[in-house]
Amino acid sequence: MLERPKVPNERVHHDGHHGRRTFYRFRHVTTSTLSGWGRLSVTGQELRSEDLEGLTRDAVLTRGLGRSYGDSSLPPPSHPIVVATPLADRILAFDDRDGVLRAEAGYSLQSLYRGFLPRGWFTPVTPGTQFVTLGGMVAADIHGKNHHCDGTIGRHVRSIRLRVASGDIIECSRAQEPDLFRATIGGMGLTGHILDVELQLSRVPSPWIWSERIRVANIDAYLDALKESAAGWSFTMGWIDCLSQGPLMGRGVLLRGRWATATEAPRQFPRTLTRIPVPFVCPSWVMGHTVGRVFNEGVYRWNRSSSPRIMHPELFFYPLDSLLDWNRLYGPRGFTQYQCVLPDAAGRAAVRQLLELLTRQGAASFLCVIKDCGDEGEGLLSFPLKGTSIALDLPVRDHTQQVVDTLNEFVISVGGRIYLAKDAFTRPEHFRAMEPRLPHWQAIRRQWDPAGKLRSAQSVRVFGDPA
């Protein structure tokens, strides 16, 4: 991660939409190898981070903290220059009466956690890591454990200010340029460079989570528990063992929770957790089937059902954040996460069929997370729809493309879709087949960027943009 320099090079005054502002240009230009969180990388790229309004004039892509798993935050080969947002991280406005926050695109979820949770406010939707930026959350239209209740982050975004391909800076919302607004939510940064976002925060009764753990014997019992929990719990998700077969297939642990009330919660604010680093890239066999079976057996036996209790919010929302650089566990070739959603109309049999298909492909996942999704959001490429989300971490092997192709063909057959923020292998014809909203989104994108200036390595692969 880039560190903020102690001495700025230049002070700049700007009279803009939000009045006169003073900020500093930080002249950071770093030539390096950039990668997605799955360790897919492109070498010799130039990473620039300073005033977003200045840098985005000629850029084709903006990048946050690099936690998208595939190539969505990597630039196309012909234009290997990325504008990084982490130094553009100021809070521009906050109203403590109604919880409306306006911040620059590089403002991180970790900063929001540290700055606003002690004041009784929190993001209404959070992904599984706090090491993401506000701009990245909107571009991917992130969802969380409470999608069945509160939808994606896009539902809570009030307005977005972005620089479009022409160089103009546009404010868009549900009332102003609504098509651009809907195309930008979940649009993977391809409709414009997000400069700042106005977000409605949620008031929480305490900074602690009231949670309960349920151990289930197989995938049918898991899905029963997931649906039953949705009625009374704001947050639901769980881990399943997809290396086991037969009657034990999909055995796992369901975690459900809600914000603790003031009377249930401890008086003190949750302490800062210790983070353990993974100091080196592990051999490929570490995340193989043998270790996976031992790990899954241990997790299943250790996590017995428990009665409701208080839980640290970081352990509940971000368990993997306690292990720094955990992507190194997957070896030098890295990994991909295959995340799909199977609609309720396909029935629970579709979930079992996908797990069986994964086993037949010899690619059963070391880690499999299943969540309940609510209604489809307003973002034109937003991922979730009413159904069951399945996320599989797959070490990259020689047959990974074949595995993803096979899974995609099944997902298409049952009316599901995949999550672009996690994808690194989906073919363009498969994405077109699973995404009926794509032509509408493409028409809006062409309206604002007829020359196709804004693009990424992923848009070259999936949408056929110029390389």
Disulfide bonds with the S-S distance in Angstrom:
none
